[in-house]
Amino acid sequence: MTQSENSRSHAVVVGGGPAGLMAAEQLAKAGWQVDVYDRMPSLGRKFLMAGRGGLNLTHSEDLDTFLARYGAAPASVVSAIRAFPPGDVIVWAEGLGEETFVGTSGRVFPRSMKASPLLRAWLRRLDGLGVRFHARSTWRGWDADGALIFDAASGERMVARPDATVLALGGASWPRLGSDGGWVKILTEAGVAVTPLQPANCGFRIGWSDYMGKFAGEPLKRITVSLGEATVTGEVIVTADGLEGGALYALGAEIRSALAQGPVTITIDLRSGLSAEDLVRLLAKARKGDTVTNTLRKSGLSPAAIGVLRDAFGRNLPDNPYALAAAIKSVPLTIKSVQSIDRAISTAGGVAAEALDDHLMVRTRPGVFVAGEMLDWDAPTGGYLLQACLATGVAAANGVLAWKAG
Ligand SMILES: Cc1cc2nc3c(=O)[nH]c(=O)nc-3n(C[C@H](O)[C@H](O)[C@H](O)COP(=O)(O)OP(=O)(O)OC[C@H]3O[C@@H](n4cnc5c(N)ncnc54)[C@H](O)[C@@H]3O)c2cc1C
């Protein structure tokens, strides 16, 4: 280590996903020596996965509407986003050479749609700032003296005694990408409160009749899903045993909380673009001398939507246009459970708000900060996930700087 490195403050960031890398960037820019440890052979694997279907970085809606998507998120997360809002994410991405655009849904994407060019440019920037990377290094907790303990793939045990630590270990979805929720045990044993992790932005099991299997992968477009007073219009996809997709993800928190009491019945309007009267007219016109199935097809329902209707009401659907329209516009489906966290897009639950101060520092471990999906917040898809991870990465780094100065 050189003389100047010796005199610099030293931070360890554990977890090289978007939250950890953003914390590393801020600290390195502030002149800190930063070491990033990750258990995987390379960094940002979930970020790269996020880019597979088009990297949705953030959203262009107004900030109050945007913040409302985070429901009951802790105040520290909301103020982190206010301090590093969607416009800052766009400036940051464009600073890394990734021009962005606003899609028709208001979502913001890089022009390339991918995460790989952004990640490459980001790692180059961090390298230029002197950030050191330690791949294949799994964090195991703290030793009796408070030093961080890591296991290298070689079996070698390493310890680090930084001036400050940022934990950014992610949630527990897609564990093969690195974040497996193994940190929950470490933090709980260290006395840090953690709200149990649950799958978020994931599918729900309905337990279809066997014939629904043939519709797996088929979309139900322009539908409205309702649970009590909450309604969302959008699209869902039929899966082998239930449904997944944006319109359900947006109701995910409500559905999960209702599931704690037992099965939950949602209703789906399969022709939400049409009023009941217009649908009755359409059905009456199509009905003349035709079978119910043909009538449904002619009125614009896809085979998958007809399958869902039949699954809910059985084979004997009414042929009276009024009763049929009422059925199409209010299909009751009973959700039995949440699908596995392994394929969920994100994780709800995490380090509890009361365990942290306003700067995301663990109250019982001064100098240890938390960022990203391992915090206890939840949001639907639409760019809200990366936005919160990046913003809390900035906030945790600012917390480190304020604490050290303070
Ligand atoms: C299929 C899919 C698509 C997605 N698409 C989008 C999208 O378009 N837009 C969006 O906003 N979000 C999207 N997301 C969500 C987004 O990718 C995550 O919210 C985000 O990556 C979380 O960032 P993070 O830094 O908190 O955690 P992660 O990205 O999970 O990073 C955590 C890191 O910590 C490391 N780690 C874990 N435990 C240890 C340990 N004990 N020791 C050392 N290292 C450890 C992991 O290896 C990992 O690299 C998507 C997710 C998935 C799965």
The ligand as an SDF file (V2000), in Angstrom:
LIG
                    3D

 53 58  0  0  0  0  0  0  0  0999 V2000
  -35.3390  -11.2790  -14.5620 C   0  0  0  0  0  0  0  0  0  0  0  0
  -35.1670   -9.9400  -13.8920 C   0  0  0  0  0  0  0  0  0  0  0  0
  -35.4460   -8.7750  -14.5890 C   0  0  0  0  0  0  0  0  0  0  0  0
  -35.3320   -7.5330  -13.9620 C   0  0  0  0  0  0  0  0  0  0  0  0
  -35.5810   -6.4030  -14.6870 N   0  0  0  0  0  0  0  0  0  0  0  0
  -35.5110   -5.1990  -14.0800 C   0  0  0  0  0  0  0  0  0  0  0  0
  -35.7360   -3.9970  -14.8160 C   0  0  0  0  0  0  0  0  0  0  0  0
  -35.8910   -4.0050  -16.0560 O   0  0  0  0  0  0  0  0  0  0  0  0
  -35.7530   -2.8160  -14.1360 N   0  0  0  0  0  0  0  0  0  0  0  0
  -35.5290   -2.7600  -12.7830 C   0  0  0  0  0  0  0  0  0  0  0  0
  -35.6130   -1.6640  -12.2050 O   0  0  0  0  0  0  0  0  0  0  0  0
  -35.2080   -3.8670  -12.0850 N   0  0  0  0  0  0  0  0  0  0  0  0
  -35.1940   -5.0760  -12.6980 C   0  0  0  0  0  0  0  0  0  0  0  0
  -34.8760   -6.2040  -11.9850 N   0  0  0  0  0  0  0  0  0  0  0  0
  -34.5040   -6.0720  -10.5600 C   0  0  0  0  0  0  0  0  0  0  0  0
  -33.0480   -5.5760  -10.3630 C   0  0  0  0  0  0  0  0  0  0  0  0
  -32.1710   -6.3050  -11.1900 O   0  0  0  0  0  0  0  0  0  0  0  0
  -32.6660   -5.7280   -8.8920 C   0  0  0  0  0  0  0  0  0  0  0  0
  -33.6200   -5.0180   -8.0990 O   0  0  0  0  0  0  0  0  0  0  0  0
  -31.2770   -5.1900   -8.6180 C   0  0  0  0  0  0  0  0  0  0  0  0
  -30.2820   -5.9020   -9.3360 O   0  0  0  0  0  0  0  0  0  0  0  0
  -30.9370   -5.2860   -7.1210 C   0  0  0  0  0  0  0  0  0  0  0  0
  -29.7040   -4.6310   -6.9240 O   0  0  0  0  0  0  0  0  0  0  0  0
  -28.8350   -4.8800   -5.6270 P   0  0  0  0  0  0  0  0  0  0  0  0
  -27.5130   -4.2430   -5.8940 O   0  0  0  0  0  0  0  0  0  0  0  0
  -29.5910   -4.4790   -4.4270 O   0  0  0  0  0  0  0  0  0  0  0  0
  -28.6610   -6.4690   -5.5300 O   0  0  0  0  0  0  0  0  0  0  0  0
  -28.0800   -7.5060   -6.5890 P   0  0  0  0  0  0  0  0  0  0  0  0
  -28.1200   -6.9880   -7.9570 O   0  0  0  0  0  0  0  0  0  0  0  0
  -28.7950   -8.7690   -6.2930 O   0  0  0  0  0  0  0  0  0  0  0  0
  -26.5580   -7.6280   -6.1590 O   0  0  0  0  0  0  0  0  0  0  0  0
  -26.1770   -8.1900   -4.9270 C   0  0  0  0  0  0  0  0  0  0  0  0
  -24.7790   -8.7580   -5.0520 C   0  0  0  0  0  0  0  0  0  0  0  0
  -24.3770   -9.2580   -3.7750 O   0  0  0  0  0  0  0  0  0  0  0  0
  -23.6430  -10.4490   -3.9640 C   0  0  0  0  0  0  0  0  0  0  0  0
  -23.7120  -11.2490   -2.7320 N   0  0  0  0  0  0  0  0  0  0  0  0
  -24.8190  -11.7810   -2.1510 C   0  0  0  0  0  0  0  0  0  0  0  0
  -24.4780  -12.4150   -1.0140 N   0  0  0  0  0  0  0  0  0  0  0  0
  -23.1290  -12.2830   -0.8810 C   0  0  0  0  0  0  0  0  0  0  0  0
  -22.1790  -12.7030    0.1060 C   0  0  0  0  0  0  0  0  0  0  0  0
  -22.5370  -13.3820    1.1990 N   0  0  0  0  0  0  0  0  0  0  0  0
  -20.8750  -12.3760   -0.0670 N   0  0  0  0  0  0  0  0  0  0  0  0
  -20.4850  -11.6480   -1.1570 C   0  0  0  0  0  0  0  0  0  0  0  0
  -21.3220  -11.2390   -2.1110 N   0  0  0  0  0  0  0  0  0  0  0  0
  -22.6400  -11.5410   -1.9800 C   0  0  0  0  0  0  0  0  0  0  0  0
  -24.3220  -11.1130   -5.1390 C   0  0  0  0  0  0  0  0  0  0  0  0
  -23.4530  -12.0260   -5.7860 O   0  0  0  0  0  0  0  0  0  0  0  0
  -24.7110   -9.9200   -6.0270 C   0  0  0  0  0  0  0  0  0  0  0  0
  -23.7240   -9.6580   -7.0090 O   0  0  0  0  0  0  0  0  0  0  0  0
  -34.9400   -7.4550  -12.6020 C   0  0  0  0  0  0  0  0  0  0  0  0
  -34.6240   -8.6230  -11.9090 C   0  0  0  0  0  0  0  0  0  0  0  0
  -34.7310   -9.8670  -12.5410 C   0  0  0  0  0  0  0  0  0  0  0  0
  -34.3950  -11.1130  -11.7640 C   0  0  0  0  0  0  0  0  0  0  0  0
  1  2  1  0
  2  3  1  0
  2 52  2  0
  3  4  2  0
  4  5  1  0
  4 50  1  0
  5  6  2  0
  6  7  1  0
  6 13  1  0
  7  8  2  0
  7  9  1  0
  9 10  1  0
 10 11  2  0
 10 12  1  0
 12 13  2  0
 13 14  1  0
 14 15  1  0
 14 50  1  0
 15 16  1  0
 16 17  1  0
 16 18  1  0
 18 19  1  0
 18 20  1  0
 20 21  1  0
 20 22  1  0
 22 23  1  0
 23 24  1  0
 24 25  2  0
 24 26  1  0
 24 27  1  0
 27 28  1  0
 28 29  2  0
 28 30  1  0
 28 31  1  0
 31 32  1  0
 32 33  1  0
 33 34  1  0
 33 48  1  0
 34 35  1  0
 35 36  1  0
 35 46  1  0
 36 37  1  0
 36 45  1  0
 37 38  2  0
 38 39  1  0
 39 40  1  0
 39 45  2  0
 40 41  1  0
 40 42  2  0
 42 43  1  0
 43 44  2  0
 44 45  1  0
 46 47  1  0
 46 48  1  0
 48 49  1  0
 50 51  2  0
 51 52  1  0
 52 53  1  0
M  END
$$$$
